[in-house]
Amino acid sequence: MRIAVTGTHRAGKSTLIDELSDLLPDHVTVDEPYHQMEEEGYVFAESPSVEDFEAQLTRSLANLEEGPGDVVFDRCPVDFIGYLLAHEDRDAFDLEAWLPRVRAALRKIDLIVLVGLERPDRISLSASDDEELRLAVDEKLKELLLEDPHAFEVEVLEVEGSPRARAKQVLAHLADASR
């Protein structure tokens, strides 16, 4: 299974991935593009630009091409589309130009696990977190994945609750899918 965990920043994706890596020991985990690129020396703007998010989108697309069979991806191309559509300079992003590549890449994912924000919020935030962007990206990701206006046609599981409860929802979904 090729699983991607998606969601806005500070929603609990990494914590869920840690839980899943314990419960799915045969799966390899692929770190999110931001961390991969930062480790390779890419310098991001203090407030990520459209170019920074497009670079991460490009890396995410490449990760899906190169990834092994049983893998859990931290983020997928839809994450970066969500950030780009919520960005203050969103008019500089040409979504239509990216859609064919994104659709083709998403066909290589068996399941997207959407970690949305919950009320009350499960993550305590610092004053430096951009709450407005965080909420806008969460809303945009839910629209992109649950309403599917761009015909991504990928299976999506929205999870909620504690990290363990979220992981159990993923395992239950995988068990149901294998029947």
C-alpha positions in Angstrom: 0.0 0.0 0.0 1.1 3.5 -0.8 -0.4 5.8 1.8 0.0 9.6 2.0 -0.7 11.5 5.2 -1.9 15.1 4.4 -3.0 18.1 6.4 -2.1 21.7 7.3 0.9 22.4 9.5 0.6 21.4 13.1 -2.4 19.2 12.6 -0.8 15.9 13.9 0.5 14.4 10.7 4.0 13.5 12.0 2.6 12.0 15.2 0.2 9.9 13.1 3.0 8.8 10.9 5.1 7.8 13.9 2.1 5.7 15.1 1.7 4.1 11.7 5.4 3.3 11.3 5.1 1.2 14.5 1.9 -0.5 13.4 3.0 -1.0 9.7 6.6 -2.1 10.1 6.8 -3.3 6.5 6.2 0.2 5.2 9.0 2.7 4.6 8.3 6.3 5.6 9.2 9.1 3.2 9.8 12.4 5.0 8.0 15.5 3.7 9.6 17.5 0.9 10.4 20.5 3.0 12.7 18.5 5.3 14.3 16.6 2.4 15.0 19.8 0.5 16.3 21.6 3.6 18.6 18.8 4.4 20.0 19.0 0.8 20.7 22.8 1.3 17.6 24.4 -0.2 17.1 27.7 1.5 13.4 28.6 2.0 12.2 32.1 2.5 11.2 33.0 6.1 7.6 33.1 4.8 7.5 30.5 2.1 7.0 31.9 -1.4 5.0 30.6 -4.3 8.3 29.4 -5.7 9.1 27.5 -2.5 5.8 25.7 -2.5 6.1 24.9 -6.2 9.6 23.5 -5.5 8.1 21.3 -2.8 5.3 20.3 -5.2 7.9 19.2 -7.7 9.7 17.2 -5.1 6.5 15.6 -3.9 5.7 14.5 -7.5 9.2 13.0 -7.8 8.8 11.2 -4.5 5.8 9.4 -5.8 7.7 8.4 -8.9 10.6 7.0 -7.0 9.0 5.6 -3.8 9.0 2.0 -2.9 5.9 -0.2 -2.9 4.8 -0.2 0.7 5.3 3.4 1.9 3.8 6.1 4.0 4.5 9.6 2.6 4.5 12.6 4.8 2.5 14.9 2.5 1.5 14.5 -1.1 1.1 16.9 -4.0 -2.3 18.0 -2.9 -0.8 19.5 0.3 1.2 22.0 -1.8 -1.7 22.9 -4.0 -3.6 23.6 -0.8 -0.8 25.9 0.4 -0.5 27.6 -3.0 -4.2 28.2 -3.2 -4.2 29.7 0.3 -1.1 31.8 -0.3 -1.4 35.6 -0.4 0.3 35.5 -3.9 -2.0 32.6 -5.2 -2.6 34.5 -8.5 1.0 33.7 -9.4 0.3 30.0 -9.2 -1.1 28.4 -12.4 -3.1 25.4 -11.1 -4.3 24.3 -14.5 -0.7 23.8 -15.7 0.0 21.5 -12.8 -3.2 19.4 -12.8 -2.2 16.8 -15.4 1.0 15.9 -13.5 -0.7 15.9 -10.2 -3.5 13.7 -11.3 -1.0 11.2 -12.9 1.0 11.1 -9.6 -2.0 10.6 -7.4 -2.8 7.5 -9.3 0.3 6.0 -7.6 -1.3 6.5 -4.2 -3.7 3.9 -2.8 -5.0 6.1 0.1 -4.7 9.6 1.3 -5.2 10.0 5.0 -6.5 13.5 5.8 -5.6 14.9 9.2 -7.8 17.9 9.6 -8.0 20.4 12.4 -10.4 19.5 15.2 -12.4 21.6 17.6 -11.1 22.0 20.2 -7.7 22.0 18.5 -5.5 19.1 19.6 -2.2 20.9 19.0 -1.1 23.8 21.2 0.2 26.6 19.1 3.0 29.1 19.7 2.5 32.8 18.9 4.7 32.4 15.9 2.3 30.0 14.1 0.4 31.6 11.3 -3.1 30.6 12.4 -4.9 32.3 9.5 -2.8 30.4 7.0 -3.2 27.1 8.9 -7.0 27.4 8.9 -7.1 28.4 5.3 -5.0 25.5 4.2 -7.1 23.1 6.3 -10.2 24.4 4.6 -8.6 24.2 1.1 -7.4 20.6 1.7 -10.8 19.5 2.8 -12.3 21.1 -0.3 -9.7 19.6 -2.7 -9.9 16.1 -1.2 -13.4 15.6 0.0 -15.3 17.6 -2.6 -12.7 16.7 -5.4 -13.4 19.7 -7.7 -10.3 18.8 -9.9 -11.1 15.1 -10.4 -8.1 13.8 -8.4 -10.1 10.6 -7.9 -8.1 9.2 -5.1 -9.4 7.4 -2.0 -9.5 9.7 1.0 -9.9 8.7 4.7 -10.4 11.6 7.1 -9.3 10.7 10.6 -10.0 12.3 13.9 -9.3 11.7 17.6 -6.1 10.9 19.5 -3.0 9.8 17.5 -3.7 6.1 18.4 -7.4 6.5 17.5 -6.4 8.0 14.1 -3.9 5.1 13.5 -6.6 2.6 14.4 -8.9 4.2 11.9 -6.3 3.8 9.2 -5.7 0.2 10.1 -9.4 -0.6 10.1 -9.8 1.1 6.7 -6.9 -1.0 5.3 -8.4 -4.2 6.7 -11.8 -3.4 5.1 -10.1 -2.5 1.8 -8.2 -5.8 1.7 -11.4 -7.9 2.0 
